[in-house]
Amino acid sequence: MGPLSALDMSFRKSFDFSGSASRSEFWWTWALLYAVVMLLLLWRGLPNSGPTSDIVATVIVTALALPMIAVGTRRLIDAGIFRWLFVLVFVFGVIAQFLYRIPVPAEGALENLSVQFDDKTVPASELGYYPFLRTLFDIMPWIGRPLAILCLLLALLPTRQRAQNSSLSEVPQ
């Protein structure tokens, strides 16, 4: 399968998370669409160029991610691996992006912050959330990246052999 037929097949099956995908369909789709997504993100990051808002870039990237996730899911089915691994990695990435947008104050800045509970003011340093948040922010990239690499490595596996059930083909007469 060539690059254009792989892209055509992937876009036609963007919402199909069942069935199978050949290795060539998977790799051509991923190589080409990943390159387009990276160019879009680079273009967006340049000053005075690119889409005027992050919403436009987000919609385009999401529209391109959908065929990538679908073909990845179909490829893992074809290799006999847990089919929803690509979807889980994508969801994990979205959650990580939302978490990165939450400001986490530096350790010393907690002394100046306080939280108001009804009639009581509590210093934020006494709430105990800082170590948890800091750990979460520190480990998110180290969980997501290996999972994404694992998905790509699993896509290298050959197509599993489907069991031939000879008893079904031999119908007594």
Backbone as CSV, one residue per row, in Angstrom:
resi,resn,N_x,N_y,N_z,CA_x,CA_y,CA_z,C_x,C_y,C_z
1,MET,0.847,-1.172,0.000,0.000,0.000,0.000,0.891,1.234,0.000
2,GLY,0.583,2.151,-0.892,1.355,3.380,-1.012,0.852,4.460,-0.079
3,PRO,1.549,5.602,-0.050,1.180,6.658,0.895,-0.200,7.267,0.630
4,LEU,-0.546,7.495,-0.632,-1.847,8.117,-0.915,-3.005,7.178,-0.627
5,SER,-2.848,5.909,-0.983,-3.927,4.963,-0.682,-4.056,4.729,0.822
6,ALA,-2.939,4.784,1.549,-2.997,4.643,3.011,-3.732,5.817,3.640
7,LEU,-3.424,7.040,3.185,-4.126,8.208,3.706,-5.605,8.171,3.350
8,ASP,-5.901,7.778,2.118,-7.293,7.687,1.698,-8.061,6.691,2.568
9,MET,-7.466,5.539,2.784,-8.105,4.508,3.612,-8.276,5.002,5.048
10,SER,-7.272,5.668,5.580,-7.342,6.140,6.972,-8.406,7.208,7.157
11,PHE,-8.528,8.123,6.201,-9.562,9.152,6.333,-10.955,8.575,6.132
12,ARG,-11.088,7.581,5.252,-12.401,6.955,5.067,-12.812,6.154,6.299
13,LYS,-11.826,5.621,7.035,-12.117,4.821,8.226,-11.778,5.567,9.519
14,SER,-11.922,6.885,9.507,-11.562,7.698,10.683,-12.373,7.355,11.923
15,PHE,-13.599,6.914,11.729,-14.453,6.595,12.877,-14.615,5.096,13.065
16,ASP,-13.794,4.323,12.374,-13.870,2.862,12.455,-12.745,2.363,13.366
17,PHE,-13.119,1.931,14.555,-12.133,1.441,15.517,-12.167,-0.080,15.611
18,SER,-12.696,-0.724,14.594,-12.700,-2.191,14.536,-12.138,-2.600,13.176
19,GLY,-11.854,-3.858,13.038,-11.242,-4.322,11.799,-9.740,-4.384,11.939
20,SER,-9.061,-4.262,10.821,-7.602,-4.369,10.866,-6.973,-3.336,9.947
21,ALA,-5.702,-3.080,10.176,-4.908,-2.174,9.344,-3.547,-2.812,9.128
22,SER,-3.088,-2.751,7.920,-1.770,-3.322,7.616,-0.681,-2.424,8.204
23,ARG,0.507,-2.968,8.285,1.614,-2.165,8.800,1.898,-0.981,7.885
24,SER,1.822,-1.202,6.577,2.100,-0.094,5.657,1.050,1.012,5.779
25,GLU,-0.213,0.629,5.925,-1.263,1.640,6.114,-0.987,2.441,7.379
26,PHE,-0.643,1.746,8.461,-0.363,2.425,9.722,0.821,3.366,9.584
27,TRP,1.954,2.891,9.096,3.159,3.705,9.076,3.076,4.861,8.093
28,TRP,2.475,4.651,6.915,2.316,5.773,5.983,1.409,6.838,6.593
29,THR,0.323,6.430,7.190,-0.600,7.385,7.799,0.089,8.157,8.908
30,TRP,0.765,7.435,9.787,1.414,8.099,10.909,2.538,9.014,10.451
31,ALA,3.341,8.584,9.514,4.463,9.414,9.056,3.961,10.713,8.423
32,LEU,2.983,10.600,7.549,2.514,11.789,6.842,1.708,12.726,7.741
33,LEU,0.773,12.179,8.504,-0.048,13.044,9.352,0.747,13.626,10.519
34,TYR,1.695,12.854,11.049,2.534,13.383,12.128,3.363,14.559,11.607
35,ALA,3.875,14.440,10.390,4.643,15.537,9.794,3.764,16.778,9.624
36,VAL,2.531,16.599,9.179,1.611,17.729,9.009,1.307,18.376,10.361
37,VAL,1.059,17.562,11.381,0.765,18.098,12.716,1.968,18.873,13.250
38,MET,3.159,18.338,13.096,4.348,19.034,13.588,4.567,20.355,12.858
39,LEU,4.364,20.364,11.535,4.503,21.611,10.780,3.465,22.645,11.227
40,LEU,2.244,22.192,11.480,1.202,23.102,11.968,1.576,23.678,13.330
41,LEU,2.071,22.834,14.217,2.448,23.322,15.550,3.641,24.276,15.477
42,LEU,4.589,24.008,14.583,5.715,24.935,14.399,5.232,26.256,13.816
43,TRP,4.330,26.178,12.828,3.789,27.373,12.198,3.022,28.215,13.212
44,ARG,2.250,27.557,14.061,1.488,28.255,15.087,2.409,28.957,16.079
45,GLY,3.563,28.360,16.335,4.479,28.926,17.318,5.287,30.101,16.823
46,LEU,5.322,30.328,15.505,6.078,31.459,14.975,5.325,32.763,15.232
47,PRO,6.049,33.827,15.584,5.348,35.096,15.827,4.788,35.672,14.520
48,ASN,3.632,36.288,14.607,2.973,36.951,13.474,2.657,36.021,12.313
49,SER,2.424,34.747,12.591,2.036,33.824,11.524,1.175,32.735,12.136
50,GLY,0.701,31.868,11.311,-0.090,30.753,11.794,-1.516,31.159,12.093
51,PRO,-2.290,30.215,12.571,-3.691,30.506,12.896,-3.794,31.607,13.940
52,THR,-4.871,32.372,13.858,-5.014,33.519,14.758,-5.376,33.109,16.175
53,SER,-5.836,31.899,16.369,-6.143,31.465,17.731,-5.732,30.007,17.914
54,ASP,-5.561,29.641,19.169,-5.221,28.259,19.471,-6.374,27.318,19.165
55,ILE,-7.587,27.846,19.117,-8.750,26.996,18.854,-8.680,26.422,17.444
56,VAL,-8.274,27.247,16.470,-8.162,26.769,15.086,-7.134,25.643,15.007
57,ALA,-5.972,25.852,15.609,-4.931,24.824,15.587,-5.388,23.567,16.318
58,THR,-6.095,23.728,17.428,-6.583,22.582,18.187,-7.580,21.771,17.379
59,VAL,-8.478,22.446,16.671,-9.457,21.735,15.846,-8.765,20.971,14.721
60,ILE,-7.787,21.593,14.076,-7.074,20.923,12.979,-6.292,19.732,13.502
61,VAL,-5.584,19.908,14.607,-4.795,18.803,15.167,-5.706,17.659,15.608
62,THR,-6.834,17.984,16.212,-7.775,16.939,16.626,-8.346,16.216,15.419
63,ALA,-8.658,16.958,14.358,-9.180,16.333,13.138,-8.144,15.402,12.507
64,LEU,-6.875,15.742,12.621,-5.835,14.871,12.084,-5.498,13.731,13.041
65,ALA,-5.724,13.944,14.332,-5.426,12.893,15.310,-6.422,11.749,15.229
66,LEU,-7.648,12.045,14.864,-8.677,11.005,14.824,-8.339,9.858,13.860
67,PRO,-7.939,10.129,12.604,-7.546,9.002,11.750,-6.293,8.290,12.259
68,MET,-5.396,9.032,12.911,-4.189,8.410,13.443,-4.534,7.439,14.566
69,ILE,-5.452,7.839,15.438,-5.859,6.966,16.540,-6.627,5.762,16.010
70,ALA,-7.504,5.993,15.030,-8.299,4.895,14.469,-7.413,3.867,13.781
71,VAL,-6.455,4.328,12.968,-5.580,3.365,12.285,-4.668,2.670,13.294
72,GLY,-4.273,3.370,14.351,-3.469,2.739,15.399,-4.251,1.664,16.136
73,THR,-5.507,1.949,16.415,-6.367,0.963,17.075,-6.561,-0.259,16.193
74,ARG,-6.822,-0.027,14.905,-7.001,-1.158,13.984,-5.711,-1.956,13.825
75,ARG,-4.569,-1.271,13.865,-3.279,-1.967,13.745,-3.031,-2.850,14.966
76,LEU,-3.356,-2.354,16.152,-3.163,-3.164,17.352,-4.107,-4.366,17.366
77,ILE,-5.325,-4.197,16.858,-6.235,-5.336,16.727,-5.605,-6.381,15.814
78,ASP,-5.048,-5.912,14.697,-4.447,-6.818,13.722,-3.242,-7.555,14.306
79,ALA,-2.532,-6.901,15.229,-1.366,-7.531,15.855,-1.748,-8.351,17.084
80,GLY,-3.015,-8.321,17.465,-3.472,-9.104,18.607,-3.175,-8.463,19.950
81,ILE,-3.101,-7.133,19.994,-2.788,-6.387,21.213,-4.058,-5.663,21.677
82,PHE,-4.085,-5.253,22.946,-5.206,-4.500,23.515,-5.541,-3.313,22.622
83,ARG,-6.741,-3.309,22.069,-7.111,-2.367,21.023,-7.193,-0.921,21.469
84,TRP,-7.484,-0.638,22.714,-7.734,0.730,23.153,-6.484,1.426,23.688
85,LEU,-5.324,0.839,23.502,-4.094,1.447,24.014,-3.831,2.812,23.379
86,PHE,-4.035,2.950,22.068,-3.845,4.254,21.419,-4.817,5.289,21.964
87,VAL,-6.055,4.899,22.191,-7.049,5.823,22.733,-6.652,6.256,24.139
88,LEU,-6.179,5.317,24.952,-5.757,5.650,26.314,-4.584,6.625,26.310
89,VAL,-3.635,6.415,25.410,-2.490,7.323,25.322,-2.960,8.717,24.917
90,PHE,-3.897,8.785,23.968,-4.430,10.083,23.547,-5.151,10.780,24.703
91,VAL,-5.993,10.068,25.417,-6.717,10.642,26.557,-5.741,11.089,27.631
92,PHE,-4.720,10.283,27.887,-3.698,10.647,28.869,-3.000,11.939,28.445
93,GLY,-2.704,12.079,27.157,-2.075,13.292,26.655,-2.948,14.519,26.812
94,VAL,-4.238,14.371,26.567,-5.171,15.493,26.733,-5.237,15.907,28.202
95,ILE,-5.318,14.936,29.096,-5.341,15.243,30.538,-4.049,15.940,30.949
96,ALA,-2.925,15.462,30.426,-1.639,16.086,30.756,-1.604,17.541,30.291
97,GLN,-2.146,17.822,29.101,-2.163,19.202,28.611,-3.003,20.105,29.504
98,PHE,-4.131,19.602,29.992,-4.941,20.399,30.908,-4.210,20.617,32.225
99,LEU,-3.512,19.602,32.716,-2.774,19.749,33.969,-1.623,20.739,33.834
100,TYR,-0.995,20.774,32.658,0.119,21.711,32.465,-0.352,23.163,32.490
101,ARG,-1.625,23.391,32.256,-2.159,24.755,32.261,-2.478,25.253,33.665
102,ILE,-2.481,24.367,34.644,-2.752,24.761,36.031,-1.450,25.300,36.629
103,PRO,-1.453,26.527,37.115,-0.217,27.046,37.709,0.071,26.379,39.056
104,VAL,1.274,25.905,39.198,1.704,25.317,40.463,2.743,26.254,41.064
105,PRO,2.441,26.815,42.220,3.386,27.770,42.817,4.659,27.079,43.284
106,ALA,5.716,27.861,43.357,6.976,27.343,43.877,6.806,27.026,45.360
107,GLU,7.693,26.223,45.880,7.589,25.775,47.280,7.525,26.952,48.247
108,GLY,8.349,27.958,48.061,8.367,29.101,48.975,7.147,29.989,48.845
109,ALA,6.497,29.982,47.690,5.337,30.853,47.470,4.110,30.373,48.233
110,LEU,4.112,29.142,48.681,2.961,28.614,49.422,2.766,29.309,50.763
111,GLU,3.847,29.850,51.318,3.733,30.514,52.614,2.874,31.770,52.524
112,ASN,2.843,32.400,51.344,2.092,33.641,51.164,0.645,33.399,50.739
113,LEU,0.298,32.177,50.347,-1.052,31.875,49.886,-1.895,31.339,51.028
114,SER,-3.195,31.628,50.946,-4.108,31.073,51.937,-5.435,30.757,51.262
115,VAL,-6.206,29.877,51.884,-7.500,29.454,51.371,-8.552,29.785,52.422
116,GLN,-9.662,30.365,51.983,-10.728,30.761,52.893,-11.780,29.650,52.957
117,PHE,-12.023,29.088,54.138,-13.070,28.102,54.387,-14.081,28.726,55.337
118,ASP,-15.260,29.067,54.814,-16.322,29.697,55.600,-15.769,30.828,56.459
119,ASP,-15.518,30.589,57.728,-15.042,31.656,58.608,-13.578,31.450,59.011
120,LYS,-12.891,30.548,58.363,-11.529,30.203,58.767,-10.589,30.344,57.572
121,THR,-9.439,30.966,57.773,-8.414,31.094,56.739,-7.281,30.125,57.059
122,VAL,-6.948,29.282,56.061,-5.926,28.269,56.250,-4.778,28.545,55.278
123,PRO,-3.530,28.584,55.775,-2.396,28.738,54.851,-2.339,27.546,53.879
124,ALA,-2.036,27.840,52.619,-2.017,26.790,51.600,-0.948,25.745,51.886
125,SER,0.104,26.135,52.576,1.161,25.174,52.877,0.687,24.076,53.823
126,GLU,-0.395,24.326,54.570,-0.919,23.320,55.497,-1.885,22.342,54.827
127,LEU,-2.299,22.627,53.606,-3.247,21.746,52.929,-2.593,20.452,52.454
128,GLY,-1.292,20.489,52.189,-0.571,19.271,51.823,-0.707,18.848,50.369
129,TYR,-1.253,19.701,49.508,-1.416,19.321,48.106,-0.159,19.542,47.275
130,TYR,0.722,20.405,47.741,1.880,20.748,46.915,2.736,19.545,46.549
131,PRO,3.136,18.690,47.477,3.970,17.547,47.066,3.269,16.647,46.042
132,PHE,1.956,16.453,46.208,1.216,15.629,45.256,1.205,16.265,43.869
133,LEU,0.878,17.572,43.807,0.847,18.255,42.513,2.214,18.290,41.861
134,ARG,3.236,18.587,42.633,4.582,18.665,42.073,5.001,17.304,41.514
135,THR,4.701,16.233,42.232,5.025,14.880,41.765,4.254,14.555,40.501
136,LEU,2.973,14.897,40.476,2.144,14.643,39.301,2.700,15.356,38.076
137,PHE,3.062,16.619,38.222,3.611,17.383,37.109,4.973,16.846,36.673
138,ASP,5.733,16.336,37.609,7.058,15.819,37.265,7.009,14.473,36.555
139,ILE,6.014,13.629,36.891,6.000,12.296,36.292,5.135,12.197,35.036
140,MET,4.254,13.181,34.778,3.371,13.096,33.609,4.134,12.855,32.303
141,PRO,5.182,13.633,31.991,5.885,13.368,30.729,6.546,11.995,30.699
142,TRP,6.971,11.517,31.833,7.680,10.242,31.868,6.740,9.048,31.815
143,ILE,5.465,9.270,31.992,4.484,8.191,31.808,3.955,8.206,30.381
144,GLY,3.611,9.389,29.890,3.005,9.511,28.567,3.933,9.154,27.426
145,ARG,5.156,9.596,27.479,6.090,9.337,26.374,6.411,7.853,26.219
146,PRO,6.739,7.144,27.289,6.980,5.702,27.104,5.748,4.955,26.609
147,LEU,4.556,5.356,27.040,3.343,4.707,26.539,3.176,4.935,25.042
148,ALA,3.442,6.149,24.585,3.340,6.441,23.153,4.379,5.647,22.366
149,ILE,5.586,5.558,22.889,6.631,4.774,22.214,6.265,3.297,22.200
150,LEU,5.677,2.809,23.298,5.228,1.421,23.354,4.183,1.143,22.276
151,CYS,3.251,2.069,22.081,2.236,1.892,21.027,2.889,1.768,19.661
152,LEU,3.856,2.625,19.391,4.519,2.573,18.087,5.321,1.279,17.920
153,LEU,5.949,0.823,18.984,6.686,-0.441,18.894,5.753,-1.627,18.708
154,LEU,4.612,-1.609,19.381,3.648,-2.698,19.222,3.068,-2.736,17.811
155,ALA,3.016,-1.576,17.165,2.516,-1.530,15.787,3.474,-2.221,14.821
156,LEU,4.704,-2.436,15.240,5.671,-3.154,14.408,5.416,-4.650,14.358
157,LEU,4.668,-5.151,15.322,4.417,-6.590,15.375,3.705,-7.057,14.113
158,PRO,4.016,-8.261,13.668,3.347,-8.773,12.465,1.881,-9.087,12.754
159,THR,1.139,-9.232,11.689,-0.262,-9.600,11.801,-0.349,-10.967,12.451
160,ARG,-1.228,-11.078,13.443,-1.346,-12.369,14.124,-2.070,-13.341,13.207
161,GLN,-1.757,-14.583,13.371,-2.404,-15.629,12.586,-3.761,-15.920,13.191
162,ARG,-4.756,-15.870,12.391,-6.091,-16.186,12.870,-6.265,-17.691,12.908
163,ALA,-6.893,-18.156,13.975,-7.073,-19.599,14.153,-8.069,-20.117,13.115
164,GLN,-7.680,-21.148,12.455,-8.560,-21.798,11.497,-9.300,-22.912,12.223
165,ASN,-10.593,-22.814,12.288,-11.381,-23.832,12.961,-11.878,-24.816,11.910
166,SER,-11.185,-25.940,11.805,-11.497,-26.910,10.758,-12.808,-27.645,11.027
167,SER,-13.249,-27.666,12.288,-14.479,-28.400,12.588,-15.708,-27.692,11.999
168,LEU,-15.624,-26.368,11.796,-16.752,-25.657,11.224,-16.875,-25.906,9.720
169,SER,-15.741,-26.130,9.078,-15.803,-26.341,7.629,-16.211,-27.775,7.278
170,GLU,-16.090,-28.671,8.218,-16.460,-30.053,7.964,-17.858,-30.316,8.526
171,VAL,-18.853,-30.022,7.737,-20.242,-30.205,8.158,-20.658,-31.618,7.780
172,PRO,-21.179,-32.396,8.709,-21.598,-33.757,8.386,-22.772,-33.725,7.386
173,GLN,-22.763,-34.678,6.486,-23.793,-34.714,5.438,-24.882,-35.676,5.764
